[in-house]
Amino acid sequence: MKRIRNGLICALVLVNAALLVGHAQAQTDYPNRPIHFIVGFAAGGGNDLFARLVLQKFQENTGITAVIENKVGAGGRIAAEFAARQPADGYTVLVGATGQMSIATAIFPDLSYHASNSFIPLNMIASFPLVLVVPADHPAKNVKELVAWAKANPDKSNYGTSSPAFTIASELLKLKTGMPAVAIPYKSSNESNLSVVAGQCLFTISDGPPAIPLVQGGKTRALAVTGSERAPELPDVPSMAEAGFPDVDTQLWSGFFVPAGTPAAIVTKLTTELGKALADPSVQEGLKKMAVTPGGPTGDAFKARIDADIKTFAEVVKAANLTFK
């Protein structure tokens, strides 16, 4: 019996040693097959375009095949749920955006994943402020005048919104100024901007790509961009901080994530190589043309940003008594 027991112990030791060697070799050989990058939005959308621009350079630099999979639905949550369930081996990378990560974690208590617990943040791809616009012929020439007008005309004060991100930004403006405004839902931020052109909404706060061409074409007037810095595409438009409302600081972002538990060596390699691609001048210029600021924090600093966002968004939702489906 003693001889059998000793034999079993030796066998287990050998099996464990083999598994450890195999695991180490898997990390050393990584990657030895294509890496799948999961995008939660349709091809041609902002996050998809960001990813394709960066990953083209990533492939050129490394020779690694990057396969983009668009898993559309539920504001990107279907893609995040899928990515969170995949093996933590570095072969599945989520291209995550604020809405499906920080905001979803803050507003959906039954979410099956958590933005910073279910994933390891790698690199922020880009970030961007939002733009507050009103009809081109509206008498309000700045944010304070808009607030005063809304308070004097509460029955005419409404705003267009097409996502929780834009709703939260608008409700944050209301909380910080005391202005009234009723949300009017639209299917896209392009539609909400056009509703301002048509005079159906007093204002909208949205992403830059649909808003900026209308501002530049004189169809709407931009009163401010969220945050503390002006947008290069709208150099004459003040930031919310300059307008007197520094706490209206909603910034959206896009970034790369891997499932929690991914080995540190793989995390480091991906972060390094994606960082090199992001730093390429042609990638930087391409991102800037899409009205975003390239790059941003990585690793733990990116995680800290996400956790801070979750806290802020949750506080706004609670203070404004918002519910989302």
C-alpha positions as CSV (number, residue, x, y, z in Angstrom):
1,M,0.0,0.0,0.0
2,K,2.8,2.3,0.9
3,R,4.5,1.7,-2.4
4,I,1.2,2.4,-4.3
5,R,0.7,5.6,-2.3
6,N,4.2,6.8,-3.1
7,G,3.7,6.0,-6.7
8,L,0.5,8.0,-6.8
9,I,2.2,11.0,-5.2
10,C,5.0,10.8,-7.7
11,A,2.5,10.6,-10.6
12,L,0.6,13.7,-9.3
13,V,3.9,15.6,-8.9
14,L,4.8,14.8,-12.5
15,V,1.3,15.7,-13.8
16,N,1.4,19.1,-12.0
17,A,5.0,19.7,-13.2
18,A,3.8,19.0,-16.8
19,L,0.9,21.3,-16.4
20,L,3.1,24.1,-15.1
21,V,5.5,23.7,-18.0
22,G,2.7,23.6,-20.5
23,H,1.2,26.8,-19.0
24,A,4.6,28.5,-19.0
25,Q,5.2,27.5,-22.6
26,A,1.7,28.8,-23.6
27,Q,2.6,32.2,-22.2
28,T,6.1,32.1,-23.8
29,D,4.7,31.1,-27.2
30,Y,1.9,33.6,-27.0
31,P,0.4,34.3,-29.4
32,N,0.4,31.3,-31.7
33,R,-3.0,31.9,-33.2
34,P,-5.2,34.9,-34.2
35,I,-6.3,37.2,-31.4
36,H,-10.1,38.1,-31.5
37,F,-11.0,41.6,-30.7
38,I,-14.7,41.9,-29.8
39,V,-16.5,45.2,-30.7
40,G,-20.0,45.7,-29.3
41,F,-21.2,48.0,-32.0
42,A,-21.8,47.8,-35.8
43,A,-19.0,48.1,-38.3
44,G,-18.5,51.7,-39.2
45,G,-19.3,53.1,-35.8
46,G,-16.8,55.0,-33.7
47,N,-15.5,52.1,-31.6
48,D,-15.2,49.9,-34.6
49,L,-13.3,52.6,-36.6
50,F,-11.0,53.2,-33.6
51,A,-10.2,49.5,-33.3
52,R,-9.6,49.0,-37.0
53,L,-7.2,51.9,-37.2
54,V,-5.1,50.8,-34.2
55,L,-5.2,47.1,-35.1
56,Q,-4.0,47.6,-38.6
57,K,-0.8,49.1,-37.2
58,F,-0.7,46.5,-34.5
59,Q,-0.7,43.7,-37.2
60,E,2.0,45.6,-39.2
61,N,4.2,45.9,-36.2
62,T,3.9,42.4,-34.8
63,G,2.8,40.1,-37.6
64,I,0.0,38.9,-35.3
65,T,-3.4,38.3,-36.9
66,A,-6.1,40.5,-35.3
67,V,-9.7,39.4,-36.1
68,I,-12.4,41.9,-35.3
69,E,-15.8,40.5,-34.4
70,N,-18.8,42.8,-34.2
71,K,-21.2,41.5,-31.6
72,V,-24.0,44.1,-31.7
73,G,-26.8,44.6,-29.2
74,A,-27.9,46.0,-25.8
75,G,-25.6,49.1,-26.1
76,G,-22.5,46.9,-26.3
77,R,-23.4,44.8,-23.2
78,I,-23.8,41.6,-25.3
79,A,-20.2,41.9,-26.4
80,A,-18.9,42.6,-22.9
81,E,-20.9,39.6,-21.5
82,F,-19.4,37.4,-24.2
83,A,-15.9,38.6,-23.6
84,A,-16.1,38.2,-19.9
85,R,-17.0,34.5,-20.3
86,Q,-14.1,33.6,-22.6
87,P,-10.9,31.9,-21.4
88,A,-8.4,34.3,-19.8
89,D,-5.6,33.3,-22.3
90,G,-5.1,36.6,-24.2
91,Y,-6.9,35.4,-27.3
92,T,-10.0,37.4,-26.6
93,V,-9.8,41.2,-26.2
94,L,-12.8,43.4,-25.7
95,V,-12.9,46.9,-27.3
96,G,-14.9,48.5,-24.5
97,A,-16.6,51.9,-24.4
98,T,-17.7,54.0,-21.5
99,G,-21.4,53.1,-22.0
100,Q,-21.0,49.4,-21.9
101,M,-18.4,49.5,-19.1
102,S,-18.5,52.3,-16.5
103,I,-22.1,53.5,-17.2
104,A,-23.6,50.0,-17.5
105,T,-21.9,48.9,-14.2
106,A,-23.2,52.1,-12.5
107,I,-26.8,51.9,-13.7
108,F,-27.7,48.2,-14.1
109,P,-27.7,46.3,-10.7
110,D,-28.2,42.9,-12.3
111,L,-25.4,43.2,-14.9
112,S,-23.6,39.9,-15.3
113,Y,-20.2,41.6,-15.4
114,H,-18.3,44.5,-13.7
115,A,-16.2,46.9,-15.7
116,S,-13.1,46.7,-13.6
117,N,-13.6,43.4,-11.7
118,S,-14.5,41.1,-14.7
119,F,-11.8,42.6,-16.9
120,I,-8.2,43.8,-16.8
121,P,-7.9,47.2,-18.5
122,L,-5.0,47.4,-21.0
123,N,-4.9,50.7,-23.0
124,M,-7.3,53.6,-23.4
125,I,-7.6,54.1,-27.2
126,A,-9.1,57.6,-27.1
127,S,-11.3,59.9,-25.1
128,F,-13.5,62.8,-26.0
129,P,-15.7,65.4,-24.5
130,L,-19.4,66.0,-25.3
131,V,-20.8,69.0,-27.1
132,L,-23.8,71.1,-25.8
133,V,-25.7,72.6,-28.7
134,V,-28.8,74.8,-29.1
135,P,-30.7,76.0,-32.2
136,A,-28.6,78.5,-34.2
137,D,-31.2,81.2,-33.8
138,H,-31.7,80.7,-30.0
139,P,-31.2,83.9,-27.9
140,A,-28.9,82.1,-25.5
141,K,-25.3,82.8,-26.4
142,N,-23.6,80.9,-23.5
143,V,-24.5,78.3,-20.9
144,K,-25.5,80.7,-18.2
145,E,-27.9,82.4,-20.6
146,L,-29.3,79.0,-21.5
147,V,-29.9,78.1,-17.8
148,A,-31.6,81.5,-17.2
149,W,-33.8,81.0,-20.3
150,A,-34.8,77.4,-19.3
151,K,-35.7,78.6,-15.8
152,A,-37.9,81.4,-17.3
153,N,-39.5,79.0,-19.8
154,P,-39.7,75.6,-18.1
155,D,-42.6,74.4,-20.3
156,K,-40.3,74.8,-23.4
157,S,-37.2,73.3,-21.9
158,N,-36.3,69.8,-23.1
159,Y,-33.3,68.0,-24.4
160,G,-32.6,65.2,-26.9
161,T,-30.8,62.1,-25.9
162,S,-30.0,58.7,-27.5
163,S,-28.1,56.9,-24.8
164,P,-27.6,56.8,-21.0
165,A,-24.3,58.5,-21.4
166,F,-26.0,61.6,-22.9
167,T,-28.9,61.5,-20.5
168,I,-26.5,61.4,-17.5
169,A,-24.4,64.3,-18.9
170,S,-27.6,66.3,-19.4
171,E,-29.0,65.5,-16.0
172,L,-25.6,66.4,-14.5
173,L,-25.9,69.8,-16.1
174,K,-29.4,70.2,-14.6
175,L,-28.1,69.2,-11.1
176,K,-25.2,71.6,-11.2
177,T,-27.3,74.6,-12.5
178,G,-30.8,74.0,-11.2
179,M,-32.2,74.3,-14.7
180,P,-35.3,72.3,-15.7
181,A,-35.4,70.1,-18.8
182,V,-37.3,67.0,-19.9
183,A,-35.6,64.2,-21.8
184,I,-36.8,63.4,-25.3
185,P,-35.5,60.0,-26.5
186,Y,-34.0,59.5,-30.0
187,K,-32.5,56.5,-31.7
188,S,-29.1,58.1,-32.4
189,S,-27.1,61.2,-31.5
190,N,-27.5,62.3,-35.1
191,E,-31.2,62.4,-34.7
192,S,-31.0,64.3,-31.4
193,N,-28.8,66.9,-33.1
194,L,-31.2,67.2,-36.0
195,S,-34.1,67.7,-33.5
196,V,-32.2,70.8,-32.2
197,V,-31.9,72.0,-35.8
198,A,-35.6,71.6,-36.3
199,G,-36.4,73.4,-33.0
200,Q,-38.0,70.3,-31.5
201,C,-35.5,70.3,-28.6
202,L,-33.9,73.2,-26.7
203,F,-30.6,71.5,-26.5
204,T,-28.7,68.2,-26.8
205,I,-25.4,67.1,-25.3
206,S,-23.8,64.5,-27.6
207,D,-20.6,63.2,-29.1
208,G,-18.7,65.3,-31.5
209,P,-19.0,63.5,-34.9
210,P,-22.7,64.3,-35.5
211,A,-22.6,67.6,-33.7
212,I,-19.5,69.4,-35.0
213,P,-20.5,69.4,-38.8
214,L,-23.8,71.0,-37.9
215,V,-22.1,73.6,-35.7
216,Q,-19.5,74.4,-38.4
217,G,-22.4,74.6,-41.0
218,G,-24.3,77.1,-38.9
219,K,-27.2,74.8,-38.3
220,T,-26.7,74.8,-34.5
221,R,-24.7,76.8,-32.0
222,A,-22.3,75.1,-29.6
223,L,-22.3,76.7,-26.2
224,A,-19.7,74.5,-24.5
225,V,-17.8,71.2,-24.5
226,T,-17.8,69.1,-21.3
227,G,-14.7,69.2,-19.2
228,S,-11.8,71.6,-18.7
229,E,-10.3,71.8,-22.2
230,R,-11.6,73.1,-25.5
231,A,-12.0,70.7,-28.4
232,P,-9.5,71.3,-31.2
233,E,-12.3,71.1,-33.8
234,L,-14.3,73.9,-32.0
235,P,-11.5,76.2,-30.9
236,D,-13.9,79.1,-30.2
237,V,-16.2,77.1,-28.0
238,P,-15.5,77.3,-24.3
239,S,-15.1,74.3,-22.0
240,M,-17.7,73.8,-19.3
241,A,-15.0,74.9,-16.8
242,E,-14.6,78.2,-18.7
243,A,-18.4,78.6,-18.8
244,G,-18.5,78.4,-15.0
245,F,-19.5,74.8,-14.5
246,P,-16.4,72.7,-14.0
247,D,-18.3,69.8,-12.5
248,V,-20.0,69.1,-15.8
249,D,-17.1,67.0,-16.8
250,T,-18.5,64.0,-18.7
251,Q,-15.8,62.4,-20.9
252,L,-16.3,59.3,-22.9
253,W,-13.6,56.8,-23.9
254,S,-12.8,53.6,-25.7
255,G,-10.2,51.0,-24.7
256,F,-8.9,47.5,-24.8
257,F,-9.7,44.9,-22.1
258,V,-9.0,41.2,-21.4
259,P,-10.9,38.9,-19.1
260,A,-9.8,38.9,-15.4
261,G,-7.2,36.2,-14.7
262,T,-5.2,36.7,-17.9
263,P,-1.6,36.0,-17.0
264,A,0.6,39.1,-16.3
265,A,3.1,38.3,-19.0
266,I,0.3,38.3,-21.6
267,V,-1.2,41.5,-20.2
268,T,2.2,43.2,-20.4
269,K,2.8,42.1,-24.0
270,L,-0.6,43.2,-25.2
271,T,-0.3,46.5,-23.4
272,T,3.1,47.2,-24.8
273,E,2.3,46.3,-28.5
274,L,-1.0,48.0,-28.5
275,G,0.7,51.1,-27.0
276,K,3.3,51.1,-29.8
277,A,0.5,51.0,-32.3
278,L,-1.4,53.8,-30.6
279,A,1.8,55.9,-30.5
280,D,2.3,55.7,-34.2
281,P,1.9,59.2,-35.8
282,S,-0.4,57.9,-38.5
283,V,-2.7,56.3,-35.9
284,Q,-2.6,59.5,-33.8
285,E,-3.6,61.6,-36.8
286,G,-6.3,59.2,-37.8
287,L,-7.9,59.3,-34.3
288,K,-7.7,63.1,-34.2
289,K,-9.6,63.3,-37.5
290,M,-12.4,61.5,-35.7
291,A,-12.6,64.3,-33.1
292,V,-11.1,62.4,-30.3
293,T,-8.0,62.7,-28.1
294,P,-5.7,59.7,-28.8
295,G,-4.3,57.5,-26.1
296,G,-4.8,57.8,-22.3
297,P,-4.0,55.8,-19.2
298,T,-3.1,52.2,-19.2
299,G,-3.3,49.3,-16.6
300,D,-3.9,50.4,-13.0
301,A,-4.3,54.1,-13.9
302,F,-7.0,53.1,-16.5
303,K,-8.7,51.0,-13.8
304,A,-8.7,53.9,-11.4
305,R,-10.3,56.1,-14.1
306,I,-13.0,53.5,-14.7
307,D,-13.8,53.1,-10.9
308,A,-14.0,56.9,-10.6
309,D,-16.4,57.1,-13.5
310,I,-18.6,54.4,-12.0
311,K,-18.8,56.3,-8.8
312,T,-19.7,59.6,-10.5
313,F,-22.3,58.1,-12.8
314,A,-24.0,56.2,-10.0
315,E,-24.2,59.4,-7.9
316,V,-25.8,61.3,-10.8
317,V,-28.3,58.5,-11.4
318,K,-29.3,58.5,-7.7
319,A,-29.5,62.3,-7.4
320,A,-31.5,62.6,-10.6
321,N,-33.7,59.6,-9.7
322,L,-33.0,58.0,-13.1
323,T,-34.0,54.5,-14.2
324,F,-32.8,52.7,-17.3
325,K,-33.9,49.6,-19.1
